[in-house]
Amino acid sequence: MEIILDPRYAAIVPVIVAMLGVIKSAQIIPNRYLPLLALLAGLIIGGFLADGDVIEWLIIGGGLGASAIGVHSGIKNSLQK
């Protein structure tokens, strides 16, 4: 479970946020599905990082997706006037 505390995986969150920005600007899917997409992307990436442990996969993936949702929401709210 040491992988959960590894700060290198925090670099994945901006990648997910950037992916959301590209999808939002290209209008590929409706904006209301972006948080779900971020969570799914986090879970998929977490699956590759978890070394086969399902609990670790859910914790890492869910954390990455939830972090990306929070960063995206914070940026969006900061830019609104």
C-alpha positions, 0 to 999 in steps of 0.5 A: 500500500506504499503506492497510495502515498507516493507523491509522483502520482499527483502528476496524473491529476493535471493530465486528467484535468487537461483531458477534461479541458480538451473534451470540453472545448471539443464538445465531444460529450455534454459538460454534465458528464465530465465529472463522471469521465474524470472518475472513470479515467482515474479508475482506469489509470489507478488500475494500471498503478495498483499491481492487481490489488482491487482495494488499492485500485479503487483507492488510487483510482477514486482518489485520482478521479476525485482530485481531478474533479475538485481541481477542475471545479476549482479552476472553473469557479475561479474563472467565473465572475 
